[in-house]
Amino acid sequence: MFSGKKESEKIDDKIETIVGVGTTLKGTLTSRGSIRIDGTIEGDVISNKGGVILGESGTIKGNIKAQTVTIGGKIIGNIHVFHNIDIQIKAQVHGDIYAQQLVISEGAIFEGNCTMSKEKEVIKTTTNTTKSNLVAVDIDSKKN
């Protein structure tokens, strides 16, 4: 009631989706609420109004877009966080991070770049970087 945040800005911390140990999902996982991953995701993970929790046994090979992110496992991909990201002791992050706040625990591995800015700037950066940058290469062409 007195949080000072508009209804549309509130983070839904209720976990609505769980990917358990031994489960592999290929494709994009999208949820309005928070997501917990203890299995493997090969694709993007998007939580529109919640957070993403990657447990110690979890792996993501794709990008994450969420309000908050807690990493305990391994991710190979970029992370776009509108508020804060917490990289825990046994975590491995291989990719770029866009966030307002970043916490990296001692012992965690982070290989990539980090851009920290206000929420509006993170949204702008996220919109610009999620567009595909494909380069066509003709491997059959012959040199003259």
N, C-alpha and C positions, 0 to 999 in steps of 0.2 A: 504494500500500500504506500509506503513512504520511501521506496527504493529510488525514486527519481527517474526510473526508466519507463519509457512508453511500453505499452503492451506488445508492440511489434518488435521491440528490442530485447525482450526477455529471453534468456537461454533456457531451453527445455532440457533439464538434466535427468529426466526420467528415461531410463534405458528401455527403448522400444524394440531394438533389434540386437540379437546375439548370434555371432558366428562362433560355434563351439570348436574345441580342440578336435582335430582330425577331419574337420570340414574344409572343403576347398570350393570357393565360388569364383567362377570366371565371368566377368562382365562388370557393369557399373552397379554399385549398391547405393541406393538413395533412400533417405528417411527424413521425416520431419523432426523426429526426436533423436535422442542420443543412441549411439551404436557402440557395442563392445565386440571386439574381434580377438578370439583366442586361436582361430584357425588360420587359413590362408585365403587371401583375396588376390586375384589376378585381374586387376581393373581398378577403376576409380571408386572412391568412397566419398559420398556427399551427405552431410547432415545439415539440412537447411536452417534449423532453429536449435539444434542441440550440439553435443560434442561427440568426439570419437575417442574411444579408449582402446588402445592396442595393447593387449596383455603380453606378458613375457614370452609366451609360446606363439604369439601371433606374428604373421608376416603379410605385408601388403606390397605388391608389385604394381604400383599405380599412384595416382595423385590423391591427396586428401583435401577436401574443402569443408570447413566446419567452423562453428563459433569458438569452440575450445578443443584442444587435442592433448591427450596424454599418451606418450609413447613408452612402452615397456619392452616391446619386441623389435622387429626389423622392418624398415620401410625403404623401398627403392622407388623414389618418386618425389615430386614436389608437394609441399604442404602450404595451403592457404588458410590461415587462421584469422578470424576477425577480432579475436580477443587475445587469449594466451595459449602458449604451448609449453608443455612440461616434458622434457626428455629425461627419463629415469635412468638409474644406474646401469642396467644391463642392455639398454636400448642401442640400436644402430639406425642412424638416419643417413641415407645416401641420396641427397637431392637438395633443392633450394627451399628455403623457408621464407614465407611472407607473413608477418604477425605484428601485433602491437607489443606483446610482451613475450620474452623467451627465458626459460629456466633450463639449464643443462646441468644435470647431476654429475658429480665426479665419477669417472669410470664409463660414462656414456661415450659413444662414438658419433660424431657428426662430421660428414664430408659434404660440403656444399657451401652455398652462399646464404646469407640471411639479410633480409630487408625488414627493418622495423619502422613502422609508421602508424599514423592514426587510422582508425577504421575506414574512413572514406577513401584514404589513399590505398589501403589494402584491397578494398573493393575494386578500385580503378585498376590496380596492378593485376588482380585476379582476372578481371574481364579481359585485359589485354594479353595475358600470357596463356589463357586457356584456348585461344584460337590456334589452330593447327599451323605449323610452319613446315610445310612439306616442300622438298626440293626434288624435282624430277631429274633423273639421270638416265641418259641413253647409253647403255653399256654395249650395244651392238654397233654403234657408229664407228666408222673407220677414219683414221687420221689421213689427211691429204698430204 
